[in-house]
Amino acid sequence: MALAELSSGERSDPCIRTTIECGNKSLTLAVNTDSGRATTQISTISGVTKVLGSTTCVYKEARGLMQAAADETGKPIRYEFSTLPAFSPAMMKWALDQKKGRGVFEWDIVRKPCLLAPWFIAIKTFYPQEATS
């Protein structure tokens, strides 16, 4: 997928945003090509029946877009997934599951929550890959 497909805005804008939908999930992805940072925000689409695999589906698409951003800018893109397990234990479980989050992202770093740092954080850096002809 081309970086130009991420946003309808001017390419001079370093922040590229898009929304990905799959089943009953909607994921907003923002990539700042100047800072090399990517963020996501997932939500459930109200009124839509739960569809098995929707979370993994939207994150797989986001992963491809983050890799495309790294490839097309020639700069690494660092993605930090975070969730507060006290409010959303299912998202930490998803992120650690080899068939779900861990399989999609192959995390570089995983920080499990503790008393003084209650957030679960997983980090993946996407490095530019050489184009294959």
Secondary structure as the mmCIF struct_conf table of DSSP 4:
data_model
#
loop_
_struct_conf.conf_type_id
_struct_conf.id
_struct_conf.beg_label_comp_id
_struct_conf.beg_label_asym_id
_struct_conf.beg_label_seq_id
_struct_conf.end_label_comp_id
_struct_conf.end_label_asym_id
_struct_conf.end_label_seq_id
HELX_RH_3T_P HELX_RH_3T_P1 LEU A 3 LEU A 6
BEND BEND1 SER A 8 GLY A 9
TURN_TY1_P TURN_TY1_P1 ARG A 11 SER A 12
BEND BEND2 ASP A 13 PRO A 14
STRN STRN1 CYS A 15 CYS A 22
TURN_TY1_P TURN_TY1_P2 GLY A 23 ASN A 24
STRN STRN2 LYS A 25 ASN A 32
TURN_TY1_P TURN_TY1_P3 THR A 33 GLY A 36
STRN STRN3 ARG A 37 THR A 44
HELX_LH_PP_P HELX_LH_PP_P1 ILE A 45 ILE A 45
TURN_TY1_P TURN_TY1_P4 SER A 46 GLY A 47
BEND BEND3 VAL A 48 VAL A 48
TURN_TY1_P TURN_TY1_P5 LEU A 52 GLY A 53
HELX_RH_AL_P HELX_RH_AL_P1 SER A 54 THR A 73
TURN_TY1_P TURN_TY1_P6 GLY A 74 GLY A 74
BEND BEND4 LYS A 75 LYS A 75
STRN STRN4 ILE A 77 THR A 83
TURN_TY1_P TURN_TY1_P7 PRO A 85 PHE A 87
HELX_RH_AL_P HELX_RH_AL_P2 PRO A 89 LEU A 96
TURN_TY1_P TURN_TY1_P8 GLN A 98 LYS A 100
HELX_RH_AL_P HELX_RH_AL_P3 GLY A 101 PHE A 105
BEND BEND5 ASP A 108 ASP A 108
STRN STRN5 ILE A 109 ARG A 111
BEND BEND6 LEU A 115 LEU A 116
STRN STRN6 PHE A 120 PHE A 126
HELX_LH_PP_P HELX_LH_PP_P2 TYR A 127 PRO A 128
HELX_LH_PP_P HELX_LH_PP_P3 GLU A 130 THR A 132
#
